[in-house]
């Protein structure tokens, strides 16, 4: 988070991190692009191998406020965030890299009432159906490898994973559901008074 002050008025800025493709789990060998929403911020990470390091310091290819990982590997699993030159940090995202099976799920919290599509992806050739789980309980099997949760509510929040029988299962991913906006609808503009005509 960084601060800008002018005439005793201070504004607070926090640069979010955008992941493309928009998911938190990747198969080894995937390409990943990470971008900070604010110019001048840099992508940082913390992994089991290194306490903390910025893009270009032994990993990734920096380009302005973005960072590309051309061939992601298991040791790239960790926490990623954006950081300003002054050392202020934005919100973080956990990225997991797996060998055989990954769950494709939203990186950011989803709004109540939205549809959420889950995908199960494997690096191994497979025509098997994918089974999906929430909090350790099976919620269905799909031959397409995709499952859509319709009009989610807060009860949909939980730990999800998927599996292909005989191939393996994905790491778990937490899906958060945020409430609907509490802002009241805008008031209609008042009608202008009728124009009086004199004869």
Buried (B, 14 or more C-beta within 10 A) or exposed (E): EBEEEEEEEEEEBBBBBBBEEEBBBBBBEBEBBBBBBBEEBBBBBBBEEEEEBBBEEEBBEBEEBBBBBEEBEEEBBBEBBBBBEEEBBBEBBBBBBBEBBBBBBBBBEBEBEBEBEBBBBBBEEBEBBBBBBBEEEEBEBBEEBBBEBEEBEEEBBBEBBBBBEEBBBBBBBEBEBEEEEEEEEEEEEEEEEEEEEEE
